[in-house]
């Protein structure tokens, strides 16, 4: 595998051959998320704190090792390769590195090398939190913009990662912050400053890897990125519009159709994404759609057509993309996995008060082997219609 380079609005290999990254996110694994495990969207640290309080720190460590070793395995990377993807995006929690170092990242990289898949490292949870949501492992506050200590920790983390992987071509690049949210002028100034400092820190030890910069406000607003370094840089957006439809927050909605006061169809998707296309073309920077997806309703509400037409526009504009997500417990809301866990054992218990991962602690000791087995993809149902749509564009 060759190092990738972002240059002149495209991504290419060292041999000048152009590459379009098309793949899947490994969501909910090295950054755990409640809905992916069938429960409430509480921060990972809150779930683990409760688990340790009830069963002890050693049992929590055992649980973590079991989960990290079974939710995604070598067989999954082989399966994704056979699907036709050429790239994976790995969301991870900064706390993982503090506790386990590079072990789990190194193991995944070895699998990616074996199956010749590029990997994007995505810091999904930064020290202090880059947004106030559960998926950055925070509890309602994003302190990264307010406390220098957290910015220094983030700089140190990426310096260590870049130094460790500076000679690893299987890594497509570094996605510095997942969905940053800087709501005021001061916070936006801090975000720009931190991005520039991160670029400089990484380039001290790694001048070859692509750096992915996500837009502000959950990877939506990219105007400020035009003021930053553009050499070997890719701009990353996330596309879940219209949210009430893709997340199924309002189950009666249809695509194409009127959603939130607008008529959404392929033309509307193209119009929405044209702004990103024009800005990127003007600045000669590639666009990467790091996340997009739908809540799957067996095609009854037009979500399969929405997915197909979204990717058609990505391809028309030359955008790179990774679908969210590879696997998840089947839910009524939020984007679904290509593989879904549809069973309802007591540690999922969709009808219960404590659903999904919030029941793990009380059931772990007497059901450990069964719970572990349920995490493996062989226990999940393959959603053939979703996969078939992606495979139309994988080549």
C-alpha beads as a LAMMPS data file, in Angstrom:
LAMMPS data file: protein, C-alpha beads

395 atoms
394 bonds

1 atom types
1 bond types

-500.0 500.0 xlo xhi
-500.0 500.0 ylo yhi
-500.0 500.0 zlo zhi

Masses

1 110.0

Atoms # bond

1 1 1 0.000 0.000 0.000
2 1 1 1.179 3.488 -0.821
3 1 1 0.858 6.665 1.202
4 1 1 -2.051 8.842 0.134
5 1 1 -1.710 12.546 -0.597
6 1 1 -4.343 15.281 -0.905
7 1 1 -3.344 17.615 -3.709
8 1 1 -5.133 19.790 -6.236
9 1 1 -8.586 18.875 -4.996
10 1 1 -8.064 15.125 -5.213
11 1 1 -6.546 12.259 -3.248
12 1 1 -3.840 10.287 -4.993
13 1 1 -1.200 7.661 -4.398
14 1 1 2.497 8.409 -4.623
15 1 1 2.388 7.021 -8.179
16 1 1 -0.113 9.780 -9.147
17 1 1 -2.998 7.266 -9.380
18 1 1 -6.174 8.936 -8.127
19 1 1 -8.046 7.261 -5.250
20 1 1 -11.637 7.772 -4.149
21 1 1 -12.165 6.595 -0.586
22 1 1 -15.406 4.632 -0.200
23 1 1 -16.106 2.741 2.970
24 1 1 -17.751 2.236 6.331
25 1 1 -17.431 3.479 9.922
26 1 1 -16.615 1.047 12.722
27 1 1 -18.928 2.939 15.075
28 1 1 -19.654 1.960 18.661
29 1 1 -16.518 -0.140 19.154
30 1 1 -13.520 1.788 20.498
31 1 1 -15.909 4.609 21.336
32 1 1 -19.012 2.966 22.787
33 1 1 -22.418 4.514 22.076
34 1 1 -25.672 3.706 23.841
35 1 1 -28.041 3.320 20.912
36 1 1 -25.592 1.076 19.047
37 1 1 -25.811 -1.277 22.038
38 1 1 -29.572 -0.929 22.381
39 1 1 -29.666 1.526 25.291
40 1 1 -29.968 5.192 26.196
41 1 1 -27.455 7.661 24.844
42 1 1 -25.516 8.290 28.022
43 1 1 -21.766 9.027 27.964
44 1 1 -19.481 6.004 27.849
45 1 1 -17.707 7.158 31.004
46 1 1 -21.027 7.237 32.893
47 1 1 -21.834 3.678 31.818
48 1 1 -18.380 2.457 32.835
49 1 1 -18.423 4.334 36.130
50 1 1 -21.676 2.586 37.055
51 1 1 -20.335 -0.783 35.897
52 1 1 -17.189 -0.377 38.031
53 1 1 -19.205 0.793 41.037
54 1 1 -21.329 -2.344 40.890
55 1 1 -18.783 -4.967 39.862
56 1 1 -15.363 -3.427 40.516
57 1 1 -12.569 -2.046 38.356
58 1 1 -11.053 -5.431 37.552
59 1 1 -14.362 -6.730 36.234
60 1 1 -14.746 -3.558 34.159
61 1 1 -11.333 -4.173 32.644
62 1 1 -12.349 -7.738 31.840
63 1 1 -15.567 -6.461 30.274
64 1 1 -13.641 -3.949 28.141
65 1 1 -11.210 -6.578 26.890
66 1 1 -14.088 -8.904 26.024
67 1 1 -15.991 -6.177 24.193
68 1 1 -13.008 -4.821 22.253
69 1 1 -12.027 -8.366 21.233
70 1 1 -15.475 -9.467 20.042
71 1 1 -17.528 -6.555 18.707
72 1 1 -15.049 -6.161 15.827
73 1 1 -12.793 -9.086 14.889
74 1 1 -10.506 -10.003 12.044
75 1 1 -13.439 -11.741 10.343
76 1 1 -15.239 -8.394 10.159
77 1 1 -12.398 -6.785 8.258
78 1 1 -12.359 -9.732 5.861
79 1 1 -16.131 -9.341 5.422
80 1 1 -15.800 -5.623 4.681
81 1 1 -13.047 -6.273 2.165
82 1 1 -15.241 -8.788 0.349
83 1 1 -18.028 -6.191 0.329
84 1 1 -15.760 -3.998 -1.788
85 1 1 -14.852 -1.090 0.489
86 1 1 -11.363 0.392 0.265
87 1 1 -11.419 2.434 3.475
88 1 1 -12.573 2.230 7.096
89 1 1 -13.087 5.078 9.545
90 1 1 -12.276 4.253 13.164
91 1 1 -13.937 6.356 15.880
92 1 1 -12.010 6.093 19.147
93 1 1 -12.135 7.587 22.634
94 1 1 -9.051 9.374 23.966
95 1 1 -9.507 7.393 27.185
96 1 1 -8.803 4.185 25.259
97 1 1 -5.241 5.336 24.564
98 1 1 -4.706 6.420 28.162
99 1 1 -5.720 2.975 29.391
100 1 1 -4.528 0.578 26.687
101 1 1 -2.036 2.554 24.631
102 1 1 -1.851 1.675 20.927
103 1 1 -2.721 -2.009 21.358
104 1 1 -6.196 -2.057 19.786
105 1 1 -5.297 0.423 17.063
106 1 1 -2.184 -1.561 16.173
107 1 1 -4.184 -4.780 15.967
108 1 1 -6.754 -3.236 13.627
109 1 1 -3.992 -1.755 11.487
110 1 1 -2.448 -5.215 11.132
111 1 1 -5.792 -6.552 9.889
112 1 1 -6.180 -3.630 7.486
113 1 1 -2.703 -4.295 6.108
114 1 1 -3.565 -7.952 5.567
115 1 1 -6.726 -7.071 3.635
116 1 1 -5.327 -3.909 2.026
117 1 1 -7.833 -1.420 3.399
118 1 1 -6.989 2.185 4.192
119 1 1 -7.855 3.400 7.692
120 1 1 -8.839 6.867 8.919
121 1 1 -8.239 7.490 12.629
122 1 1 -11.117 9.540 14.038
123 1 1 -10.808 11.174 17.471
124 1 1 -14.465 10.832 18.412
125 1 1 -13.971 11.927 22.015
126 1 1 -11.314 14.533 22.807
127 1 1 -10.211 15.623 26.300
128 1 1 -12.825 17.980 27.704
129 1 1 -15.198 17.257 24.848
130 1 1 -15.371 18.956 21.446
131 1 1 -19.167 19.058 21.718
132 1 1 -21.689 18.599 24.524
133 1 1 -23.191 15.346 23.240
134 1 1 -22.965 11.780 24.482
135 1 1 -21.004 10.701 21.393
136 1 1 -18.031 12.784 22.535
137 1 1 -18.307 11.157 25.989
138 1 1 -19.335 14.381 27.708
139 1 1 -22.180 15.251 30.036
140 1 1 -23.641 18.423 28.575
141 1 1 -20.485 20.559 28.378
142 1 1 -17.753 21.046 25.794
143 1 1 -14.812 22.249 27.847
144 1 1 -12.174 21.830 25.143
145 1 1 -12.671 25.457 24.062
146 1 1 -12.511 26.821 27.621
147 1 1 -9.567 25.070 29.226
148 1 1 -6.035 25.157 27.905
149 1 1 -5.165 21.955 29.768
150 1 1 -7.575 19.971 27.577
151 1 1 -6.173 21.522 24.417
152 1 1 -2.652 20.593 25.514
153 1 1 -3.791 17.017 26.163
154 1 1 -5.313 16.868 22.678
155 1 1 -2.105 18.210 21.146
156 1 1 -0.054 15.652 23.056
157 1 1 -2.358 12.820 22.006
158 1 1 -2.104 13.619 18.306
159 1 1 1.650 14.174 18.567
160 1 1 1.989 10.667 20.024
161 1 1 -0.292 9.121 17.400
162 1 1 1.447 10.858 14.502
163 1 1 4.886 9.894 15.779
164 1 1 3.835 6.270 16.290
165 1 1 2.229 5.944 12.838
166 1 1 4.377 8.317 10.782
167 1 1 5.716 5.479 8.605
168 1 1 2.447 3.549 8.281
169 1 1 0.979 3.936 4.754
170 1 1 -2.158 1.903 5.528
171 1 1 -3.404 4.937 7.467
172 1 1 -5.145 7.260 5.026
173 1 1 -5.006 10.102 7.507
174 1 1 -5.974 11.685 10.797
175 1 1 -9.502 12.987 11.471
176 1 1 -8.585 15.443 14.219
177 1 1 -11.939 16.136 15.917
178 1 1 -15.296 14.506 15.330
179 1 1 -18.175 16.973 14.998
180 1 1 -16.749 19.978 16.861
181 1 1 -19.356 22.456 18.078
182 1 1 -18.148 26.008 18.703
183 1 1 -21.312 28.046 19.238
184 1 1 -19.864 31.510 19.898
185 1 1 -17.131 33.707 18.469
186 1 1 -14.687 32.891 21.258
187 1 1 -15.166 29.128 20.878
188 1 1 -14.819 29.316 17.098
189 1 1 -11.597 31.264 17.524
190 1 1 -10.369 28.505 19.840
191 1 1 -11.360 25.814 17.329
192 1 1 -9.418 27.532 14.525
193 1 1 -6.444 28.043 16.818
194 1 1 -6.508 24.422 17.970
195 1 1 -6.733 23.106 14.413
196 1 1 -3.710 25.178 13.405
197 1 1 -1.743 24.056 16.454
198 1 1 -2.673 20.424 15.767
199 1 1 -1.519 20.688 12.158
200 1 1 1.809 22.170 13.264
201 1 1 2.248 19.588 16.034
202 1 1 1.557 16.665 13.707
203 1 1 3.814 18.025 10.966
204 1 1 6.716 18.134 13.414
205 1 1 6.800 14.321 13.370
206 1 1 4.701 13.315 10.350
207 1 1 4.793 15.251 7.097
208 1 1 3.176 12.578 4.916
209 1 1 -0.268 11.705 6.208
210 1 1 -3.435 13.518 5.171
211 1 1 -5.109 15.601 7.868
212 1 1 -8.914 15.647 7.855
213 1 1 -10.531 18.799 9.250
214 1 1 -14.220 18.604 10.132
215 1 1 -16.503 21.592 9.841
216 1 1 -18.001 23.369 12.826
217 1 1 -21.497 22.615 14.169
218 1 1 -21.376 18.828 13.810
219 1 1 -19.237 18.945 10.639
220 1 1 -21.638 21.257 8.774
221 1 1 -20.055 24.712 8.540
222 1 1 -16.769 24.873 6.618
223 1 1 -16.279 28.590 5.889
224 1 1 -13.658 29.021 8.615
225 1 1 -11.565 26.166 7.208
226 1 1 -10.652 28.376 4.260
227 1 1 -8.479 30.433 6.632
228 1 1 -6.348 27.417 7.615
229 1 1 -3.543 25.410 6.049
230 1 1 -4.596 23.589 2.853
231 1 1 -1.521 21.508 2.017
232 1 1 -2.317 17.772 2.264
233 1 1 -5.634 18.655 3.913
234 1 1 -9.123 17.219 3.338
235 1 1 -12.300 18.911 4.561
236 1 1 -14.788 16.582 6.210
237 1 1 -18.543 17.034 6.420
238 1 1 -21.311 14.817 7.809
239 1 1 -24.534 14.506 5.854
240 1 1 -27.694 13.449 7.684
241 1 1 -30.071 16.004 6.203
242 1 1 -33.025 16.061 6.618
243 1 1 -32.421 14.802 10.152
244 1 1 -36.038 14.107 11.089
245 1 1 -36.209 11.678 8.163
246 1 1 -32.802 10.004 8.278
247 1 1 -32.944 9.496 12.058
248 1 1 -36.675 8.613 11.939
249 1 1 -37.496 11.169 14.619
250 1 1 -40.822 11.703 12.822
251 1 1 -41.841 8.232 11.584
252 1 1 -44.557 9.371 9.166
253 1 1 -42.155 11.136 6.784
254 1 1 -41.581 9.952 3.228
255 1 1 -38.779 10.500 0.719
256 1 1 -39.126 12.103 -1.715
257 1 1 -41.566 14.433 -0.041
258 1 1 -42.074 17.462 2.146
259 1 1 -39.914 17.317 5.254
260 1 1 -39.643 20.174 7.737
261 1 1 -41.261 22.596 5.323
262 1 1 -39.059 21.723 2.331
263 1 1 -39.478 19.279 -0.509
264 1 1 -36.597 16.807 -0.357
265 1 1 -35.577 14.857 -3.435
266 1 1 -32.359 14.295 -5.347
267 1 1 -32.378 17.873 -6.611
268 1 1 -32.619 19.170 -3.035
269 1 1 -29.755 16.901 -1.966
270 1 1 -27.651 18.204 -4.848
271 1 1 -28.532 21.809 -4.059
272 1 1 -27.602 21.305 -0.396
273 1 1 -24.231 19.743 -1.213
274 1 1 -23.389 22.152 -4.041
275 1 1 -22.210 24.760 -1.527
276 1 1 -19.518 22.378 -0.238
277 1 1 -18.565 21.349 -3.757
278 1 1 -18.067 24.938 -4.924
279 1 1 -16.028 26.006 -1.896
280 1 1 -13.816 22.940 -2.085
281 1 1 -13.293 23.344 -5.825
282 1 1 -12.380 26.994 -5.365
283 1 1 -9.825 26.127 -2.671
284 1 1 -8.684 22.893 -4.391
285 1 1 -9.380 20.814 -1.286
286 1 1 -11.101 17.384 -1.423
287 1 1 -14.378 16.792 0.433
288 1 1 -14.879 13.687 2.547
289 1 1 -18.353 12.762 3.830
290 1 1 -17.170 11.072 7.006
291 1 1 -20.664 10.080 8.121
292 1 1 -24.031 9.599 6.472
293 1 1 -26.746 6.992 6.884
294 1 1 -30.401 6.216 7.477
295 1 1 -32.655 4.520 9.950
296 1 1 -33.661 1.442 7.977
297 1 1 -37.402 0.765 7.704
298 1 1 -37.208 -2.052 5.144
299 1 1 -37.564 0.479 2.343
300 1 1 -41.095 1.465 3.322
301 1 1 -40.434 5.209 3.686
302 1 1 -38.120 5.805 0.749
303 1 1 -34.912 5.573 2.776
304 1 1 -33.272 3.219 0.271
305 1 1 -33.893 5.663 -2.550
306 1 1 -32.592 8.489 -0.346
307 1 1 -29.407 6.527 0.328
308 1 1 -28.862 5.713 -3.338
309 1 1 -29.470 9.265 -4.511
310 1 1 -27.232 10.734 -1.807
311 1 1 -24.321 8.556 -2.906
312 1 1 -25.039 9.385 -6.543
313 1 1 -24.538 13.054 -5.691
314 1 1 -21.358 12.260 -3.714
315 1 1 -20.023 10.473 -6.782
316 1 1 -21.102 13.265 -9.129
317 1 1 -19.173 15.784 -7.021
318 1 1 -16.160 13.521 -6.462
319 1 1 -16.699 13.325 -2.694
320 1 1 -15.083 10.571 -0.646
321 1 1 -17.403 8.806 1.825
322 1 1 -17.829 6.340 4.693
323 1 1 -21.246 5.044 5.722
324 1 1 -22.403 5.198 9.364
325 1 1 -22.285 2.471 10.552
326 1 1 -21.128 -1.132 10.160
327 1 1 -23.253 -2.758 12.890
328 1 1 -25.722 -1.862 15.633
329 1 1 -28.614 -3.171 17.678
330 1 1 -31.749 -2.582 15.578
331 1 1 -33.483 0.605 16.705
332 1 1 -36.489 2.708 15.786
333 1 1 -34.352 5.852 15.628
334 1 1 -30.808 6.865 14.597
335 1 1 -28.836 5.508 11.627
336 1 1 -28.778 1.735 11.437
337 1 1 -25.955 -0.671 10.828
338 1 1 -25.398 -2.694 7.690
339 1 1 -25.636 -5.537 10.179
340 1 1 -28.370 -5.357 12.804
341 1 1 -28.921 -7.254 16.018
342 1 1 -32.639 -8.026 15.978
343 1 1 -32.913 -10.487 18.877
344 1 1 -34.329 -9.376 22.218
345 1 1 -32.513 -11.163 25.070
346 1 1 -32.668 -9.757 28.566
347 1 1 -29.532 -7.642 28.004
348 1 1 -31.313 -5.837 25.140
349 1 1 -34.896 -5.974 26.419
350 1 1 -36.429 -3.310 24.213
351 1 1 -39.593 -3.306 26.332
352 1 1 -37.742 -2.813 29.620
353 1 1 -36.847 0.134 31.815
354 1 1 -33.122 -0.645 31.668
355 1 1 -32.461 -1.341 28.009
356 1 1 -29.298 -2.457 26.256
357 1 1 -25.961 -1.652 27.818
358 1 1 -27.496 -0.302 31.025
359 1 1 -28.460 -3.876 31.901
360 1 1 -24.963 -5.294 31.299
361 1 1 -23.724 -4.803 34.865
362 1 1 -26.641 -6.640 36.486
363 1 1 -26.526 -9.531 33.995
364 1 1 -22.808 -9.771 33.249
365 1 1 -21.609 -12.420 35.672
366 1 1 -24.250 -15.031 34.922
367 1 1 -24.581 -14.260 31.191
368 1 1 -21.057 -13.262 30.191
369 1 1 -20.562 -15.877 27.456
370 1 1 -24.003 -15.288 25.954
371 1 1 -23.524 -11.524 25.932
372 1 1 -20.121 -11.890 24.280
373 1 1 -21.620 -14.184 21.645
374 1 1 -24.346 -11.620 20.939
375 1 1 -21.703 -8.973 20.165
376 1 1 -20.185 -10.983 17.323
377 1 1 -21.394 -10.142 13.845
378 1 1 -22.499 -13.736 13.218
379 1 1 -25.361 -12.967 15.622
380 1 1 -26.424 -9.951 13.549
381 1 1 -28.705 -9.926 10.536
382 1 1 -27.217 -8.772 7.263
383 1 1 -29.318 -5.972 5.795
384 1 1 -28.938 -6.979 2.181
385 1 1 -30.808 -4.026 0.705
386 1 1 -28.544 -1.475 2.409
387 1 1 -25.406 -3.374 1.430
388 1 1 -26.601 -3.818 -2.154
389 1 1 -26.986 -0.058 -2.559
390 1 1 -23.476 0.614 -1.239
391 1 1 -22.016 -2.087 -3.473
392 1 1 -23.336 -0.358 -6.582
393 1 1 -20.694 2.294 -5.945
394 1 1 -17.861 0.145 -4.560
395 1 1 -15.271 -0.705 -7.149

Bonds

1 1 1 2
2 1 2 3
3 1 3 4
4 1 4 5
5 1 5 6
6 1 6 7
7 1 7 8
8 1 8 9
9 1 9 10
10 1 10 11
11 1 11 12
12 1 12 13
13 1 13 14
14 1 14 15
15 1 15 16
16 1 16 17
17 1 17 18
18 1 18 19
19 1 19 20
20 1 20 21
21 1 21 22
22 1 22 23
23 1 23 24
24 1 24 25
25 1 25 26
26 1 26 27
27 1 27 28
28 1 28 29
29 1 29 30
30 1 30 31
31 1 31 32
32 1 32 33
33 1 33 34
34 1 34 35
35 1 35 36
36 1 36 37
37 1 37 38
38 1 38 39
39 1 39 40
40 1 40 41
41 1 41 42
42 1 42 43
43 1 43 44
44 1 44 45
45 1 45 46
46 1 46 47
47 1 47 48
48 1 48 49
49 1 49 50
50 1 50 51
51 1 51 52
52 1 52 53
53 1 53 54
54 1 54 55
55 1 55 56
56 1 56 57
57 1 57 58
58 1 58 59
59 1 59 60
60 1 60 61
61 1 61 62
62 1 62 63
63 1 63 64
64 1 64 65
65 1 65 66
66 1 66 67
67 1 67 68
68 1 68 69
69 1 69 70
70 1 70 71
71 1 71 72
72 1 72 73
73 1 73 74
74 1 74 75
75 1 75 76
76 1 76 77
77 1 77 78
78 1 78 79
79 1 79 80
80 1 80 81
81 1 81 82
82 1 82 83
83 1 83 84
84 1 84 85
85 1 85 86
86 1 86 87
87 1 87 88
88 1 88 89
89 1 89 90
90 1 90 91
91 1 91 92
92 1 92 93
93 1 93 94
94 1 94 95
95 1 95 96
96 1 96 97
97 1 97 98
98 1 98 99
99 1 99 100
100 1 100 101
101 1 101 102
102 1 102 103
103 1 103 104
104 1 104 105
105 1 105 106
106 1 106 107
107 1 107 108
108 1 108 109
109 1 109 110
110 1 110 111
111 1 111 112
112 1 112 113
113 1 113 114
114 1 114 115
115 1 115 116
116 1 116 117
117 1 117 118
118 1 118 119
119 1 119 120
120 1 120 121
121 1 121 122
122 1 122 123
123 1 123 124
124 1 124 125
125 1 125 126
126 1 126 127
127 1 127 128
128 1 128 129
129 1 129 130
130 1 130 131
131 1 131 132
132 1 132 133
133 1 133 134
134 1 134 135
135 1 135 136
136 1 136 137
137 1 137 138
138 1 138 139
139 1 139 140
140 1 140 141
141 1 141 142
142 1 142 143
143 1 143 144
144 1 144 145
145 1 145 146
146 1 146 147
147 1 147 148
148 1 148 149
149 1 149 150
150 1 150 151
151 1 151 152
152 1 152 153
153 1 153 154
154 1 154 155
155 1 155 156
156 1 156 157
157 1 157 158
158 1 158 159
159 1 159 160
160 1 160 161
161 1 161 162
162 1 162 163
163 1 163 164
164 1 164 165
165 1 165 166
166 1 166 167
167 1 167 168
168 1 168 169
169 1 169 170
170 1 170 171
171 1 171 172
172 1 172 173
173 1 173 174
174 1 174 175
175 1 175 176
176 1 176 177
177 1 177 178
178 1 178 179
179 1 179 180
180 1 180 181
181 1 181 182
182 1 182 183
183 1 183 184
184 1 184 185
185 1 185 186
186 1 186 187
187 1 187 188
188 1 188 189
189 1 189 190
190 1 190 191
191 1 191 192
192 1 192 193
193 1 193 194
194 1 194 195
195 1 195 196
196 1 196 197
197 1 197 198
198 1 198 199
199 1 199 200
200 1 200 201
201 1 201 202
202 1 202 203
203 1 203 204
204 1 204 205
205 1 205 206
206 1 206 207
207 1 207 208
208 1 208 209
209 1 209 210
210 1 210 211
211 1 211 212
212 1 212 213
213 1 213 214
214 1 214 215
215 1 215 216
216 1 216 217
217 1 217 218
218 1 218 219
219 1 219 220
220 1 220 221
221 1 221 222
222 1 222 223
223 1 223 224
224 1 224 225
225 1 225 226
226 1 226 227
227 1 227 228
228 1 228 229
229 1 229 230
230 1 230 231
231 1 231 232
232 1 232 233
233 1 233 234
234 1 234 235
235 1 235 236
236 1 236 237
237 1 237 238
238 1 238 239
239 1 239 240
240 1 240 241
241 1 241 242
242 1 242 243
243 1 243 244
244 1 244 245
245 1 245 246
246 1 246 247
247 1 247 248
248 1 248 249
249 1 249 250
250 1 250 251
251 1 251 252
252 1 252 253
253 1 253 254
254 1 254 255
255 1 255 256
256 1 256 257
257 1 257 258
258 1 258 259
259 1 259 260
260 1 260 261
261 1 261 262
262 1 262 263
263 1 263 264
264 1 264 265
265 1 265 266
266 1 266 267
267 1 267 268
268 1 268 269
269 1 269 270
270 1 270 271
271 1 271 272
272 1 272 273
273 1 273 274
274 1 274 275
275 1 275 276
276 1 276 277
277 1 277 278
278 1 278 279
279 1 279 280
280 1 280 281
281 1 281 282
282 1 282 283
283 1 283 284
284 1 284 285
285 1 285 286
286 1 286 287
287 1 287 288
288 1 288 289
289 1 289 290
290 1 290 291
291 1 291 292
292 1 292 293
293 1 293 294
294 1 294 295
295 1 295 296
296 1 296 297
297 1 297 298
298 1 298 299
299 1 299 300
300 1 300 301
301 1 301 302
302 1 302 303
303 1 303 304
304 1 304 305
305 1 305 306
306 1 306 307
307 1 307 308
308 1 308 309
309 1 309 310
310 1 310 311
311 1 311 312
312 1 312 313
313 1 313 314
314 1 314 315
315 1 315 316
316 1 316 317
317 1 317 318
318 1 318 319
319 1 319 320
320 1 320 321
321 1 321 322
322 1 322 323
323 1 323 324
324 1 324 325
325 1 325 326
326 1 326 327
327 1 327 328
328 1 328 329
329 1 329 330
330 1 330 331
331 1 331 332
332 1 332 333
333 1 333 334
334 1 334 335
335 1 335 336
336 1 336 337
337 1 337 338
338 1 338 339
339 1 339 340
340 1 340 341
341 1 341 342
342 1 342 343
343 1 343 344
344 1 344 345
345 1 345 346
346 1 346 347
347 1 347 348
348 1 348 349
349 1 349 350
350 1 350 351
351 1 351 352
352 1 352 353
353 1 353 354
354 1 354 355
355 1 355 356
356 1 356 357
357 1 357 358
358 1 358 359
359 1 359 360
360 1 360 361
361 1 361 362
362 1 362 363
363 1 363 364
364 1 364 365
365 1 365 366
366 1 366 367
367 1 367 368
368 1 368 369
369 1 369 370
370 1 370 371
371 1 371 372
372 1 372 373
373 1 373 374
374 1 374 375
375 1 375 376
376 1 376 377
377 1 377 378
378 1 378 379
379 1 379 380
380 1 380 381
381 1 381 382
382 1 382 383
383 1 383 384
384 1 384 385
385 1 385 386
386 1 386 387
387 1 387 388
388 1 388 389
389 1 389 390
390 1 390 391
391 1 391 392
392 1 392 393
393 1 393 394
394 1 394 395
